[in-house]
Amino acid sequence: MVTIQNLHKKFGRNQVLSGLNLTINEGGIFAILGPNGSGKTTLIKAVLGMVIPDKGEITVLGEEIKKNSDYRHKIDYLPQIANFPSNLKVKELIKMIKDLRKPTDEDQRLIELLRLEPFLDKKLGNLSGGTKQKVNLVLTFMFNSPLIILDEPTTGLDPISLIRLKELIKVAKAKGKTILITSHIMSFVEEISDEIVFILEGKIYFKGSIQELKTKTNQQDFEHAIASILTNNHA
């Protein structure tokens, strides 16, 4: 599904990715974790073609992305910050995105699921952060792409919306889709992930199940296992 070989990226003097190698197989939920500045968002943006690596190769859905941008149509992406045009109404934005991509009726179901009906005629600039995030989720899940990338999807969500998000992710997985997630909420990651990928200083430190990580770090719970990695590598 996604293969990354020897990926390097520097911003000024800051080496963000340094020889990162990663293979994500088709189907399942993969959480990409790491401390702030570890290279998570840079990695995701490189996969999306939004950041050009200094060195290395990325293959997505069997296509090397340097040669072809068509693969992006097969990815649904939820960015960490929902920067929408503030003067557009919610329903206008949804229609605009539908017109740019493949026709879909799935938006109606998602609007009802996330209880967005009262906000459809409101301007995006007047919405709370949590409501903007619900709009973000509609835009991400209303298409039927094989790869879904969610960058901090829980931001601003109330408990009911968080339950709905988990449902959406589990349904996508049941359809055989591959879902990549970054999140700082360890309980969320532990509940939904099949595998985690832990990035430290621009390289893959660990890839495997949460149980394998607990065994490797000799910790009984997930948060302590993560803390153990950080403590041992900054001692």
Backbone bond lengths (Angstrom), bond angles and torsions (degrees), N, CA, C in turn:
res aa  C-N    CA-C-N  psi(-1)  N-CA   C-N-CA  omega(-1)  CA-C   N-CA-C  phi
1 M - - - 1.466 - - 1.530 111.46 -
2 V 1.357 115.96 -55.47 1.472 121.67 175.80 1.522 108.24 -134.25
3 T 1.333 116.08 125.99 1.468 121.12 176.31 1.525 108.46 -126.63
4 I 1.323 115.93 128.17 1.471 121.64 -178.94 1.522 107.66 -125.26
5 Q 1.332 115.58 127.50 1.471 120.00 -177.87 1.517 110.74 -126.14
6 N 1.335 114.74 123.99 1.461 123.09 171.09 1.530 112.61 51.28
7 L 1.338 115.79 50.86 1.470 120.44 -174.96 1.533 111.38 -83.31
8 H 1.323 115.00 126.38 1.468 122.40 177.06 1.532 109.63 -123.02
9 K 1.332 115.64 138.29 1.456 119.73 172.66 1.516 109.74 -151.06
10 K 1.346 114.17 129.89 1.457 121.38 -179.75 1.523 108.33 -121.81
11 F 1.320 117.82 137.32 1.465 122.31 170.44 1.524 106.51 -114.34
12 G 1.332 116.37 104.55 1.468 119.89 -173.25 1.512 109.15 64.11
13 R 1.326 116.70 -123.82 1.481 120.51 177.52 1.520 112.54 -90.61
14 N 1.308 116.72 -4.42 1.463 121.11 -174.37 1.533 110.71 -88.69
15 Q 1.339 115.54 110.07 1.476 120.97 178.11 1.521 107.85 -82.59
16 V 1.345 116.49 104.88 1.472 120.42 -173.82 1.529 111.09 -87.80
17 L 1.328 117.12 -44.26 1.465 121.64 175.66 1.524 108.13 -119.86
18 S 1.330 116.40 130.84 1.467 117.97 -176.41 1.525 111.02 -133.19
19 G 1.331 114.85 84.47 1.463 120.62 176.28 1.514 112.96 77.59
20 L 1.324 116.36 37.21 1.472 120.60 -176.33 1.524 111.44 -74.54
21 N 1.332 116.05 132.55 1.470 123.17 176.09 1.525 108.88 -123.12
22 L 1.331 116.10 133.52 1.459 119.49 -177.69 1.522 110.44 -157.09
23 T 1.331 116.13 136.47 1.471 121.74 172.15 1.519 108.61 -124.38
24 I 1.328 115.73 124.35 1.466 122.27 175.79 1.524 107.30 -112.21
25 N 1.320 116.69 116.15 1.471 120.51 -179.72 1.523 111.07 -78.42
26 E 1.324 114.74 165.38 1.464 120.02 -176.06 1.524 111.26 -71.76
27 G 1.337 115.26 137.13 1.461 121.10 175.12 1.516 113.10 84.39
28 G 1.327 116.74 129.48 1.469 120.79 177.41 1.518 112.41 117.13
29 I 1.324 114.09 172.61 1.464 121.98 -175.65 1.525 108.98 -113.81
30 F 1.319 115.40 120.19 1.466 122.10 -176.47 1.527 108.88 -117.92
31 A 1.334 116.47 121.43 1.466 120.56 177.25 1.526 108.91 -97.33
32 I 1.328 115.55 127.92 1.466 121.11 176.79 1.525 107.27 -100.77
33 L 1.330 115.47 114.05 1.458 121.60 -173.67 1.524 110.63 -118.26
34 G 1.313 114.43 163.72 1.461 120.52 176.91 1.510 109.12 159.20
35 P 1.344 117.82 159.39 1.467 120.05 179.25 1.529 110.91 -66.79
36 N 1.321 116.38 167.13 1.468 120.21 175.96 1.520 110.01 -56.63
37 G 1.324 116.00 135.98 1.463 120.10 179.11 1.513 114.19 83.49
38 S 1.348 117.23 6.65 1.475 119.69 -177.43 1.528 112.56 -80.11
39 G 1.345 116.96 -15.07 1.468 119.16 177.57 1.521 114.60 111.48
40 K 1.356 118.05 8.96 1.477 121.12 -176.89 1.527 112.12 -60.45
41 T 1.332 115.90 -54.46 1.469 119.49 -176.41 1.523 110.82 -68.12
42 T 1.329 117.18 -35.83 1.473 120.03 176.77 1.519 110.58 -62.06
43 L 1.338 116.62 -40.99 1.463 121.27 177.77 1.529 110.50 -60.64
44 I 1.336 116.45 -48.47 1.467 120.82 -179.76 1.525 110.64 -61.03
45 K 1.335 116.25 -44.28 1.473 119.33 -178.28 1.525 111.48 -67.91
46 A 1.332 116.84 -28.74 1.469 120.03 175.19 1.529 110.09 -68.06
47 V 1.334 116.87 -41.43 1.475 121.14 177.34 1.524 110.18 -62.08
48 L 1.338 116.63 -36.29 1.463 121.75 -178.76 1.529 112.92 -81.13
49 G 1.349 116.87 -7.36 1.464 119.90 -177.85 1.517 113.09 80.46
50 M 1.346 117.33 11.93 1.470 121.18 179.90 1.531 111.96 -87.94
51 V 1.325 116.04 -18.49 1.470 122.17 173.89 1.524 106.74 -125.25
52 I 1.318 116.44 130.04 1.474 120.85 179.61 1.527 108.46 -93.34
53 P 1.341 118.41 117.63 1.467 120.13 -179.92 1.531 112.14 -65.88
54 D 1.330 115.67 154.18 1.468 119.99 174.84 1.525 110.58 -75.26
55 K 1.321 115.61 -27.46 1.461 121.08 -175.45 1.522 108.32 -160.94
56 G 1.321 116.78 151.34 1.459 120.80 175.46 1.517 112.67 113.11
57 E 1.318 115.07 171.65 1.469 121.99 -178.03 1.515 111.02 -126.96
58 I 1.342 115.38 141.03 1.468 121.35 175.23 1.520 108.14 -127.01
59 T 1.333 115.49 127.67 1.465 121.37 175.17 1.519 107.93 -117.88
60 V 1.328 116.72 127.72 1.462 122.27 178.87 1.528 108.19 -125.19
61 L 1.327 116.02 125.66 1.471 121.54 179.76 1.532 111.44 53.08
62 G 1.338 114.59 39.91 1.469 120.23 175.83 1.512 115.21 81.26
63 E 1.343 118.27 0.63 1.466 120.88 -178.97 1.520 110.12 -114.68
64 E 1.336 115.64 132.58 1.463 118.96 173.40 1.525 107.95 -74.87
65 I 1.328 116.97 123.64 1.462 119.28 -165.65 1.524 113.86 -74.55
66 K 1.340 117.75 -18.33 1.477 119.53 177.51 1.518 111.16 -61.31
67 K 1.314 116.05 -34.07 1.459 120.89 -171.78 1.519 113.19 -90.85
68 N 1.334 117.19 -10.74 1.452 118.83 -167.60 1.527 110.61 -156.35
69 S 1.330 117.25 130.80 1.470 119.77 177.09 1.532 112.14 -102.32
70 D 1.326 117.52 -1.99 1.473 120.79 -177.00 1.533 112.44 -62.66
71 Y 1.334 116.41 -27.42 1.470 120.34 -177.65 1.529 111.46 -58.45
72 R 1.337 117.43 -25.37 1.472 120.70 -176.85 1.527 111.96 -62.24
73 H 1.334 116.51 -26.24 1.466 119.69 178.73 1.526 111.76 -68.01
74 K 1.339 116.28 -13.66 1.469 120.06 -179.30 1.538 111.97 -100.18
75 I 1.333 115.60 12.92 1.474 120.59 -179.40 1.526 109.11 -121.55
76 D 1.328 116.52 134.62 1.466 121.78 169.33 1.523 107.12 -105.84
77 Y 1.340 116.32 126.34 1.470 121.31 -170.76 1.523 110.48 -124.98
78 L 1.330 115.31 128.22 1.455 121.32 172.53 1.524 108.41 -107.90
79 P 1.339 118.12 109.24 1.470 119.81 -179.34 1.523 111.81 -72.95
80 Q 1.318 115.43 159.35 1.468 120.72 -177.03 1.530 111.17 -64.40
81 I 1.328 116.89 -38.12 1.467 120.85 -179.45 1.525 108.08 -118.78
82 A 1.345 115.48 126.11 1.462 120.59 -178.40 1.529 109.55 -85.55
83 N 1.332 116.44 91.05 1.457 120.93 178.21 1.522 109.84 -92.56
84 F 1.317 116.47 92.69 1.460 120.88 -178.86 1.531 110.02 -103.80
85 P 1.355 117.72 154.19 1.480 119.78 174.11 1.531 109.43 -61.35
86 S 1.343 117.05 120.50 1.471 120.43 -169.31 1.523 113.14 -68.31
87 N 1.350 118.30 -22.82 1.464 119.70 -176.68 1.533 113.17 -88.72
88 L 1.341 117.38 -5.71 1.473 120.50 178.24 1.518 110.48 -83.02
89 K 1.329 116.17 145.57 1.461 120.29 171.43 1.529 109.15 -80.07
90 V 1.334 115.68 157.30 1.471 120.96 -179.19 1.531 110.46 -55.37
91 K 1.331 116.81 -48.58 1.472 119.72 -177.10 1.528 111.53 -65.77
92 E 1.337 117.63 -30.52 1.474 120.92 177.99 1.527 110.84 -68.90
93 L 1.329 115.58 -40.50 1.472 119.63 178.64 1.527 110.54 -64.53
94 I 1.326 116.98 -45.41 1.472 120.79 -179.56 1.530 110.08 -60.33
95 K 1.341 116.33 -44.36 1.465 120.39 179.36 1.527 110.88 -63.26
96 M 1.340 116.51 -41.43 1.468 120.90 -179.23 1.535 111.14 -61.33
97 I 1.332 116.39 -44.46 1.467 120.41 -179.69 1.533 110.26 -67.38
98 K 1.333 116.78 -38.79 1.474 120.17 176.64 1.536 111.02 -61.70
99 D 1.315 116.32 -40.40 1.472 120.39 -179.81 1.522 112.13 -67.16
100 L 1.347 116.07 -29.93 1.469 120.61 -179.66 1.524 112.00 -77.42
101 R 1.330 115.86 -27.21 1.460 120.56 -176.50 1.528 110.09 -116.87
102 K 1.321 116.81 -161.21 1.471 119.88 -177.70 1.522 110.59 -72.23
103 P 1.344 117.60 144.99 1.473 119.80 176.39 1.523 110.66 -59.99
104 T 1.323 116.21 143.77 1.461 121.15 179.86 1.531 109.27 -153.61
105 D 1.318 116.80 148.71 1.471 121.19 173.14 1.526 110.98 -107.31
106 E 1.307 115.78 2.75 1.465 121.07 -174.23 1.531 111.36 -66.54
107 D 1.337 117.56 -24.01 1.470 120.80 -178.30 1.539 111.83 -57.74
108 Q 1.342 116.93 -36.82 1.463 121.24 -177.92 1.524 110.87 -61.63
109 R 1.335 115.36 -44.80 1.468 120.35 179.82 1.529 110.73 -63.83
110 L 1.327 116.06 -41.47 1.466 121.09 -178.46 1.528 111.67 -68.05
111 I 1.335 115.97 -38.43 1.472 120.60 177.83 1.531 109.72 -59.84
112 E 1.337 115.96 -42.78 1.472 120.40 178.47 1.526 111.10 -68.69
113 L 1.328 116.27 -43.65 1.469 121.22 -179.07 1.530 111.40 -59.42
114 L 1.336 116.48 -41.97 1.472 121.26 -176.64 1.529 112.51 -94.10
115 R 1.333 115.86 5.84 1.471 122.15 176.89 1.531 112.14 56.35
116 L 1.301 115.28 50.44 1.469 120.82 -178.50 1.534 113.82 -97.75
117 E 1.345 117.50 -3.15 1.480 119.72 -176.39 1.533 113.40 -51.80
118 P 1.351 119.72 -42.75 1.479 118.94 -177.28 1.540 113.71 -65.91
119 F 1.331 116.93 -14.04 1.474 120.51 -173.88 1.537 113.68 -104.44
120 L 1.326 117.71 -2.37 1.475 120.68 -172.07 1.523 112.83 -60.48
121 D 1.343 117.22 -33.33 1.467 120.92 -179.01 1.524 112.95 -95.39
122 K 1.323 115.81 5.52 1.467 119.26 179.32 1.531 110.72 -90.81
123 K 1.340 116.10 150.12 1.471 120.62 177.89 1.528 109.55 -77.30
124 L 1.310 114.38 143.39 1.477 119.70 -175.38 1.522 112.18 -61.70
125 G 1.330 116.25 -31.62 1.465 120.03 -179.88 1.519 113.28 -66.32
126 N 1.340 117.51 -17.38 1.468 121.31 -178.19 1.527 113.27 -98.46
127 L 1.325 116.97 2.90 1.469 120.35 -176.20 1.525 111.74 -89.04
128 S 1.325 115.41 152.64 1.472 120.18 172.78 1.530 109.22 -71.79
129 G 1.333 115.77 165.04 1.472 120.45 179.51 1.519 112.33 -60.41
130 G 1.358 116.68 -39.16 1.462 120.65 -179.64 1.526 112.16 -65.88
131 T 1.347 116.42 -39.68 1.470 119.66 179.50 1.527 110.39 -69.48
132 K 1.325 116.68 -38.21 1.482 119.83 175.29 1.533 110.51 -60.02
133 Q 1.340 115.18 -37.83 1.461 118.67 179.82 1.533 111.13 -66.74
134 K 1.322 117.19 -33.97 1.473 120.55 175.87 1.531 110.28 -65.35
135 V 1.333 116.34 -40.80 1.482 120.38 176.08 1.527 108.73 -61.03
136 N 1.328 115.60 -43.57 1.468 122.82 177.59 1.533 110.69 -54.95
137 L 1.337 115.83 -42.34 1.472 121.13 -179.70 1.530 111.49 -67.15
138 V 1.327 116.80 -40.42 1.476 120.06 177.02 1.529 109.73 -59.66
139 L 1.332 116.32 -47.48 1.469 121.07 -178.08 1.532 111.56 -62.53
140 T 1.330 116.59 -30.92 1.471 121.07 -178.29 1.520 111.95 -79.67
141 F 1.318 116.97 -43.75 1.475 120.76 -170.13 1.528 113.69 -94.69
142 M 1.337 118.57 -0.91 1.474 117.56 -176.30 1.531 112.95 -83.73
143 F 1.324 116.59 -4.74 1.467 119.71 176.19 1.527 109.67 -109.18
144 N 1.310 115.89 168.33 1.471 119.58 -172.98 1.529 110.13 -116.53
145 S 1.339 116.13 67.63 1.463 120.37 -177.95 1.529 110.99 -97.58
146 P 1.345 117.62 151.78 1.467 119.70 -177.03 1.526 114.57 -73.88
147 L 1.355 116.62 -18.69 1.468 120.85 -178.21 1.526 108.85 -125.44
148 I 1.337 116.02 127.51 1.468 121.88 178.41 1.524 107.74 -120.56
149 I 1.337 116.52 129.19 1.465 121.50 178.86 1.526 108.27 -118.76
150 L 1.337 116.01 120.43 1.463 122.32 -176.39 1.522 109.46 -119.06
151 D 1.328 116.74 112.22 1.469 121.86 -178.68 1.532 108.22 -99.02
152 E 1.321 116.66 105.92 1.469 123.94 -177.84 1.542 111.55 52.83
153 P 1.339 117.96 60.17 1.470 120.55 -173.18 1.520 115.16 -70.66
154 T 1.347 118.06 -18.07 1.470 120.15 -174.90 1.530 112.69 -84.06
155 T 1.321 118.16 -7.04 1.469 122.46 -173.54 1.530 111.58 -53.44
156 G 1.329 115.53 121.67 1.465 120.64 173.31 1.518 115.85 78.12
157 L 1.329 118.31 -0.31 1.473 119.61 -175.28 1.534 111.48 -81.51
158 D 1.339 115.59 138.50 1.466 120.58 173.90 1.531 108.83 -76.62
159 P 1.340 118.44 167.08 1.474 120.67 -174.80 1.532 114.44 -55.71
160 I 1.348 117.80 -39.63 1.471 119.97 -179.12 1.531 110.20 -67.45
161 S 1.342 116.76 -42.98 1.470 120.22 178.86 1.520 111.59 -64.93
162 L 1.329 116.08 -32.65 1.467 120.42 177.48 1.533 110.53 -65.38
163 I 1.339 116.33 -40.17 1.470 120.70 175.78 1.530 109.85 -62.06
164 R 1.343 116.40 -42.99 1.475 121.29 179.15 1.527 110.91 -62.50
165 L 1.330 116.25 -40.85 1.472 120.55 178.57 1.530 110.38 -60.56
166 K 1.328 116.43 -45.52 1.474 120.26 178.86 1.529 110.67 -59.84
167 E 1.343 116.32 -39.92 1.471 120.55 177.77 1.529 110.37 -61.48
168 L 1.328 116.13 -46.13 1.472 120.79 -179.25 1.529 111.40 -59.65
169 I 1.332 115.65 -41.90 1.467 120.70 -179.46 1.527 110.36 -66.74
170 K 1.340 116.52 -43.13 1.471 120.02 -178.81 1.532 111.79 -67.03
171 V 1.340 117.17 -36.97 1.468 120.95 176.86 1.528 110.11 -65.69
172 A 1.330 116.38 -42.00 1.472 120.64 178.14 1.528 110.68 -61.00
173 K 1.328 116.32 -42.03 1.467 120.73 178.11 1.536 110.70 -63.38
174 A 1.341 116.68 -41.59 1.466 121.38 -179.58 1.527 111.74 -62.57
175 K 1.339 116.35 -25.69 1.469 121.28 177.64 1.530 111.75 -83.16
176 G 1.340 116.87 2.36 1.464 120.72 178.23 1.515 114.59 87.99
177 K 1.336 116.49 12.58 1.458 119.41 -178.42 1.532 110.81 -79.67
178 T 1.323 114.88 160.67 1.462 121.97 174.81 1.520 107.55 -104.48
179 I 1.326 116.93 128.60 1.463 121.18 -177.44 1.520 109.18 -122.34
180 L 1.331 116.26 122.70 1.469 121.99 174.52 1.522 107.86 -105.93
181 I 1.328 116.28 130.86 1.464 121.13 -176.04 1.524 109.54 -130.90
182 T 1.341 116.80 138.46 1.466 119.51 162.94 1.525 106.53 -111.47
183 S 1.323 116.68 141.54 1.461 119.92 178.66 1.522 109.82 -160.60
184 H 1.351 114.52 147.48 1.470 119.97 172.84 1.525 110.86 -95.10
185 I 1.339 117.04 -5.44 1.469 120.75 -176.38 1.530 108.24 -91.44
186 M 1.326 115.58 100.61 1.466 120.16 -172.64 1.535 112.84 -66.06
187 S 1.337 117.10 -33.66 1.472 119.38 179.82 1.532 110.13 -65.20
188 F 1.319 116.58 -37.86 1.470 122.27 177.63 1.534 110.08 -64.92
189 V 1.323 116.07 -46.57 1.469 121.83 179.63 1.522 110.18 -60.91
190 E 1.328 116.57 -45.34 1.468 120.78 -177.46 1.524 111.26 -63.95
191 E 1.326 116.58 -35.92 1.464 120.74 -176.74 1.528 112.58 -71.58
192 I 1.342 117.28 -37.48 1.479 117.64 -169.74 1.532 115.12 -109.26
193 S 1.324 118.44 -16.46 1.479 119.11 -170.28 1.514 113.57 -81.18
194 D 1.329 115.66 141.55 1.463 121.30 169.30 1.524 110.15 -86.75
195 E 1.322 115.04 -38.68 1.470 121.15 179.39 1.512 109.27 -141.14
196 I 1.322 115.66 152.63 1.467 118.86 170.88 1.522 109.53 -118.96
197 V 1.316 113.35 150.70 1.460 122.27 175.59 1.525 105.40 -122.20
198 F 1.318 117.36 116.76 1.466 120.33 -177.61 1.521 109.39 -105.36
199 I 1.337 115.40 120.40 1.468 121.13 -179.28 1.518 108.89 -102.05
200 L 1.312 115.61 133.92 1.459 121.42 177.58 1.521 107.91 -137.60
201 E 1.314 115.41 123.25 1.479 121.66 178.40 1.519 112.27 51.22
202 G 1.346 115.28 43.67 1.462 120.80 172.02 1.510 116.24 79.66
203 K 1.350 116.69 8.71 1.478 120.47 178.24 1.530 109.36 -131.85
204 I 1.338 115.64 160.11 1.462 120.25 176.21 1.530 108.34 -78.22
205 Y 1.331 115.29 117.14 1.457 119.94 178.90 1.530 110.28 -88.87
206 F 1.343 115.63 -36.38 1.467 120.06 -177.23 1.522 109.55 -151.08
207 K 1.345 116.01 142.09 1.467 121.53 172.34 1.521 107.49 -142.21
208 G 1.325 116.20 123.38 1.462 119.76 -179.78 1.518 110.47 162.79
209 S 1.313 116.05 -167.42 1.470 120.14 -179.08 1.529 109.85 -79.07
210 I 1.336 114.54 163.60 1.464 119.90 177.91 1.528 110.37 -63.75
211 Q 1.322 116.81 -37.07 1.468 120.27 178.24 1.535 110.66 -62.74
212 E 1.325 116.19 -40.56 1.481 120.15 177.93 1.522 110.96 -63.83
213 L 1.332 116.54 -36.95 1.471 120.04 177.98 1.527 110.85 -66.63
214 K 1.334 116.21 -42.00 1.473 119.85 178.17 1.526 110.67 -60.55
215 T 1.338 115.71 -41.45 1.469 120.67 179.38 1.531 110.27 -65.16
216 K 1.328 115.59 -44.48 1.479 120.17 -177.58 1.525 111.47 -62.63
217 T 1.340 116.09 -40.03 1.468 120.22 -176.36 1.530 112.56 -92.54
218 N 1.357 115.70 -4.23 1.462 121.31 -179.22 1.530 111.59 59.54
219 Q 1.338 114.69 41.82 1.465 120.96 178.73 1.525 109.58 -121.28
220 Q 1.339 115.52 148.05 1.467 119.29 -176.40 1.512 113.39 -88.34
221 D 1.340 117.58 -22.91 1.464 117.05 178.00 1.531 110.09 -125.90
222 F 1.337 114.08 158.62 1.464 122.83 -169.84 1.531 112.58 -63.28
223 E 1.338 116.28 -45.86 1.466 119.36 -177.68 1.531 111.16 -61.84
224 H 1.340 116.39 -40.13 1.468 119.66 178.93 1.535 110.76 -68.56
225 A 1.332 116.26 -32.97 1.471 119.93 177.77 1.527 110.20 -63.74
226 I 1.345 116.49 -44.14 1.467 121.75 177.77 1.529 109.97 -64.03
227 A 1.338 115.87 -45.74 1.470 120.57 179.85 1.525 111.10 -60.83
228 S 1.330 115.73 -36.07 1.461 121.22 179.95 1.542 111.13 -63.24
229 I 1.334 116.16 -41.44 1.478 120.16 177.81 1.521 108.95 -59.59
230 L 1.351 116.20 -48.77 1.468 120.53 -175.11 1.514 111.32 -66.31
231 T 1.331 116.85 -40.76 1.476 120.92 -179.45 1.534 110.45 -65.12
232 N 1.333 116.44 -45.98 1.462 120.54 -177.20 1.520 112.56 -67.69
233 N 1.328 117.03 -26.08 1.459 119.61 -177.85 1.520 113.15 -96.61
234 H 1.318 116.44 -2.20 1.475 119.09 175.93 1.518 111.42 -124.95
235 A 1.315 113.95 16.21 1.475 117.93 -179.45 1.517 109.29 -74.90
